[in-house]
Amino acid sequence: MEHLVTDSPIGPLTLVGTDGVVTGLYFPNHWTRPDRTAFGERDDTAFPEAVRQLKEYFAGQRTSFDVPMQANGPGFDRSVWTEIAKIPYGTTATYGKLAQSVAGLPHEVGAAVGRNPLSILVACHRVVGKNGKLTGYAGGLKRKEFLLELERPPAAERGELW
């Protein structure tokens, strides 16, 4: 197990994994962040492709990630994370819609979303409450709002003047 910390517009991100496979991406004060002692040795050369792709994402040059990653968790959680991964860049889905997809209840889906160990890479910020309301995010609502705004199409593409 190894980890690195990389800068981003929403604060330092900690990537964790083994043998080049990312198993966690965490924010400072992440709700479900494991104890740092579980991250292994710090290696700032680890996960170069993930770091490159994150930089491209934050620069508006990347809409999806193609890095080796593995999210470990119970079967229900993994089924929710699989559905999250299907939400296209620049769009959102509600907890209720995801609940229908996995035959669960919205609050169960919400708990599984909160346990997603691969924030940003598996874009749980795209999951919103009824009527698009921003609700909980393991990295905080300001980060969720930033990420959704980053993915928002330009006004002209939305059919707006500005």
Secondary structure, DSSP 8 states (H G I E B T S, - for coil): -EEEEE--TTS-EEEEEETTEEEEEE-TT-TT---GGGG-EE-TTS-HHHHHHHHHHHTT--SS--S-B---S-HHHHHHHHHHHTS-TT--EEHHHHHHHHT--HHHHHHHHHT-SBTTTS-GGGEE-GGG-----TT-HHHHHHHHHHHS--GGGGT---
